[in-house]
Amino acid sequence: MKKGLISLVLALASTLVLAAPTADDMVMAAKKDDAATIQEGLKAGFDPNYKDKQGNSLLIHAAANVSAAAADALLKGGADPKMKNRSGDDALNYAALKGSLPIVQSLVARGVPVTRPQGWQPLSYAVIGKQLEVFNFLMDKGADPNGNNPTQVSALMFAAQEGQDEMVDRLLAAGADPTWTRDNESAVDWALKSQNTDIAAKIMKAQAKIGFGRSEVLKAPAASEPEADTQK
């Protein structure tokens, strides 16, 4: 009788030890950079692309919490690096905002674009987060300095507002349009609102140099040449 009871207790303990991590466990592991739990769950068959009620994937949770080891485990376990949440943001956006260069590098290496045809740009997120190291990496990888955001606010306007001199310099050198406006306000206005007068003066010089009539962003696209008839 006693031996049977002991065996039952051991069997129950064994079951508890071997129980696979739950969804809540996996989300918490992604947030806390617990790569071991992530690997355990994936090995037990947990979906690497699981999303919570807000549409956030485990990889997004890892990026938003600067959990580089967890993110690496998820990517190696089959997580989709381009998956977006209900707000239209992916892991690269959150990694750029929080300044997690290892995650940013890993995602870009897996083909996540540094410039999007629509939605928030990772470059702007790096500017808003004042993440110079990530900003420079994205610029090195060819991020468009004039990449458009849903609010029509440019990366240069954000950099001017946040007082990011180095970012402003690099954006202007890369061709960021100093004449771009939103609600009749340019990056100069955004700089002055934050009392960043030196940056405002710098952008005003750039405006005077190119002239509002030659704006690269605001100018109308040139008429395209008619395509040759290849059916003759």
C-alpha positions in Angstrom: 0.0 0.0 0.0 2.7 2.4 1.0 4.8 1.5 -2.1 1.8 2.1 -4.3 1.2 5.5 -2.8 4.8 6.5 -3.3 4.7 5.4 -6.9 1.6 7.5 -7.5 3.2 10.6 -5.9 6.3 10.1 -8.1 4.2 9.7 -11.2 2.3 12.9 -10.5 5.5 14.8 -9.8 7.0 13.5 -13.0 3.9 14.7 -15.0 4.2 18.1 -13.5 7.8 18.4 -14.3 7.3 17.3 -17.9 4.2 19.5 -18.5 4.8 21.7 -21.5 4.8 25.5 -21.0 1.4 27.2 -21.4 0.7 30.2 -23.6 1.1 32.5 -20.6 4.4 30.8 -19.7 5.7 31.4 -23.3 4.6 35.0 -23.3 6.2 35.7 -20.0 9.4 33.9 -21.2 9.5 36.1 -24.2 9.2 39.2 -22.0 11.7 38.0 -19.4 14.3 36.8 -21.9 13.9 33.2 -20.8 15.3 31.3 -23.8 15.3 28.0 -22.0 11.5 28.0 -21.5 11.0 29.2 -25.1 13.1 26.3 -26.4 11.3 23.8 -24.1 7.9 25.0 -25.4 8.9 24.9 -29.0 10.3 21.4 -28.5 7.0 20.3 -27.1 5.2 21.6 -30.2 4.2 25.1 -29.2 3.4 27.4 -32.2 6.4 29.8 -32.6 3.9 32.2 -34.3 1.4 32.2 -31.4 -0.4 35.6 -31.0 -2.1 37.0 -28.0 -5.5 38.9 -28.1 -3.8 42.1 -29.2 -2.1 40.3 -32.1 1.3 40.4 -30.6 3.5 37.5 -31.4 6.0 36.0 -29.0 8.8 37.6 -31.2 7.1 41.0 -30.8 7.0 40.6 -27.1 10.7 39.7 -27.1 11.6 42.7 -29.2 9.5 45.1 -27.1 11.3 43.9 -24.0 14.8 43.8 -25.4 14.9 40.0 -24.9 17.6 39.1 -27.4 18.2 35.5 -26.3 14.4 34.7 -26.4 14.1 36.4 -29.8 17.0 34.3 -31.1 15.4 31.1 -29.8 12.1 32.0 -31.4 13.7 32.9 -34.8 15.7 29.6 -34.8 12.5 27.8 -33.9 10.6 29.1 -36.9 9.0 32.4 -35.8 8.0 34.6 -38.7 10.2 37.7 -38.5 7.8 39.8 -40.5 4.6 39.1 -38.5 2.7 42.2 -37.5 0.2 43.0 -34.7 -3.1 44.7 -35.0 -1.4 48.1 -35.0 0.6 47.1 -38.1 3.9 47.0 -36.2 6.4 44.1 -36.4 9.2 43.1 -34.2 11.7 45.3 -36.0 9.7 48.4 -35.2 9.7 47.5 -31.5 13.4 46.6 -31.5 14.3 49.9 -33.1 12.2 51.9 -30.6 13.8 50.1 -27.7 17.3 50.1 -29.1 18.0 46.4 -29.2 20.6 46.3 -31.9 21.2 42.5 -31.8 17.5 41.9 -32.5 17.4 44.6 -35.2 20.5 43.0 -36.9 19.0 39.5 -36.7 15.7 40.6 -38.2 17.2 42.6 -41.0 19.5 39.6 -41.8 16.4 37.5 -42.2 14.9 39.8 -44.8 12.8 42.2 -42.8 12.7 45.5 -44.9 14.2 48.6 -43.3 11.8 50.8 -45.3 8.1 50.0 -45.8 5.7 51.2 -48.5 3.2 51.9 -45.8 3.0 51.9 -42.0 5.5 53.2 -39.4 9.1 53.2 -40.5 11.7 51.5 -38.2 14.0 54.5 -38.8 11.4 56.9 -37.3 11.0 54.6 -34.3 14.7 54.6 -33.7 14.6 58.5 -33.9 11.6 58.7 -31.5 13.4 56.3 -29.1 16.7 58.3 -29.4 18.4 55.1 -30.4 21.5 56.4 -32.3 23.2 53.0 -32.7 20.1 51.4 -34.2 19.5 54.5 -36.3 23.0 54.4 -37.8 22.6 50.7 -38.5 19.4 51.2 -40.3 20.8 54.1 -42.3 23.8 51.9 -43.2 21.4 49.3 -44.5 19.7 51.8 -46.8 16.7 53.0 -44.8 15.0 55.8 -46.8 15.4 59.1 -44.9 12.1 60.2 -46.5 10.2 57.0 -45.7 6.6 58.1 -45.0 4.7 57.4 -41.8 0.9 57.2 -41.3 1.0 60.6 -39.5 2.9 62.2 -42.4 5.6 63.2 -39.9 9.1 62.6 -41.3 12.1 61.2 -39.4 13.8 64.6 -39.8 10.9 66.3 -38.0 11.1 63.8 -35.1 14.9 64.2 -34.9 14.5 68.0 -34.8 11.9 67.8 -32.1 14.0 65.4 -30.0 17.1 67.5 -30.3 19.1 64.7 -32.1 21.9 66.7 -33.8 23.8 63.6 -35.1 20.6 62.2 -36.6 19.6 65.5 -38.2 23.1 65.8 -39.8 23.0 62.3 -41.2 19.4 62.6 -42.4 20.2 65.8 -44.2 23.4 64.3 -45.7 21.4 61.3 -46.9 18.8 63.5 -48.7 16.1 64.0 -46.1 13.7 66.7 -47.4 14.0 69.7 -45.1 11.0 71.3 -46.8 8.5 68.5 -46.0 5.5 69.8 -44.1 2.7 68.5 -42.1 -0.2 70.8 -41.3 2.0 73.6 -42.7 4.8 72.9 -40.3 8.3 71.7 -41.3 11.1 70.3 -39.3 12.2 73.9 -38.5 8.9 74.4 -36.6 9.2 71.2 -34.8 12.7 72.1 -33.7 11.6 75.6 -32.5 8.8 74.1 -30.5 11.3 72.2 -28.5 13.7 75.2 -28.4 16.3 73.4 -30.4 17.3 76.6 -32.1 20.7 75.3 -33.5 18.9 72.5 -35.2 16.3 74.8 -36.6 19.0 77.1 -38.0 20.7 74.1 -39.6 17.6 72.9 -41.3 16.7 76.4 -42.5 20.1 76.5 -44.3 19.2 73.2 -45.9 15.9 74.6 -47.0 17.5 77.6 -48.5 20.0 75.5 -50.3 17.5 73.3 -52.2 14.6 75.7 -52.4 11.0 74.7 -51.8 10.4 74.4 -55.5 12.9 71.6 -55.9 11.7 69.5 -53.0 12.5 65.8 -53.6 9.5 64.6 -51.7 6.9 67.2 -52.7 7.7 67.4 -56.4 5.3 65.8 -58.8 6.6 62.5 -60.3 7.9 62.9 -63.8 5.8 61.5 -66.6 7.0 58.1 -67.6 8.1 57.2 -71.1 5.6 55.0 -73.1 6.7 51.4 -73.0 7.9 49.9 -76.2 5.5 47.5 -78.0 7.2 44.1 -77.5 4.4 42.3 -79.3 5.4 43.3 -82.9 
